[in-house]
Amino acid sequence: MERNKSHHERLFKASLNPTRRKIVHAIGVFGKSRDELKKELDLDDFLLKFNLDFLIQNGFVIEEDGVLKLTQDGIELLESS
């Protein structure tokens, strides 16, 4: 998979935000539901939605059957922080 400038910018932008890093770490390799994340990280609805939307729109997280999972880019973000 080719890593272009845009990819590195998305990875950098995601890694700068401590809440996004916490979300990625909490999802981990097994995945979590939104409710599990909210309870584990003690985030309000707005903060969780805002940061999850960013991670989903930028290809770091996907949601399948109510479970949030890391994509390959999400795993890269997890390993880099």
N, C-alpha and C positions, 0 to 999 in steps of 0.2 A: 504494500500500500504506500503510495507516494505521499510524503508529508510536505505540503506547500506552506507558503507564508501565512495564508489564511488559517490553516489548521493550527499552526503554532500560536497565532494571535488568539484564537478561541481557547486553546489550552491555557495560555498565559492569563487571559482575562478570567477564566473560571478559577484558576489556582490562586488568584489574588484575593478572592472573597472567602473569608473564613467560614461563613455559613455554608457556602457551596462545598467547601472541602469537608466540613462536618457531615453534610448530607451524603456525599459520595462515600465517605468512610463508613457511615451508618448503613447504607445500602449494601456495601461490601460485595462479596461473591455470592451470597445467598439470596439477596433481594429483601425488600421490606414493603409493607403497605404504607399508604400515606398516614394512616392512624398510628402505626408503629413508629414511624419517623417523628411525627408530631409529639408523641409521648416521650420517646427516647431523647429527643433533642430539645424538648420544652420550647417549641416554636409556636408563635401565634399563626392563625390561618393565613394572613397576608404574607408574612415572611416566608412561610413554607411554600405557598403557591408561587410567589414572585421568583424565588430561587429555583424551585423545581421547573417552572416554565422555562427559565433560562437554560437549565441543564438539558431539558427535553428538546427544546428548539435548536440547540447547538449540537445535538447528537451524542450527548454523554450518558443519557438515561432514556430508557424506553419503559412503557407501562404495558404489561400483558396480563389480562385477567385480574386486574386490581393489584398486581405486584410490580413494584418498581425494580428495574434491573439495570445494571451498568452495561453499556455497549463496549466495544473494543476501545473506543476513545475514552470512555469512562474509566475503564480499567487502567489505561495509560495515565489518566489524571490521578487515580488512586495510588498508583505506584510512584508517581513523581512527587507526592506530597507526604 
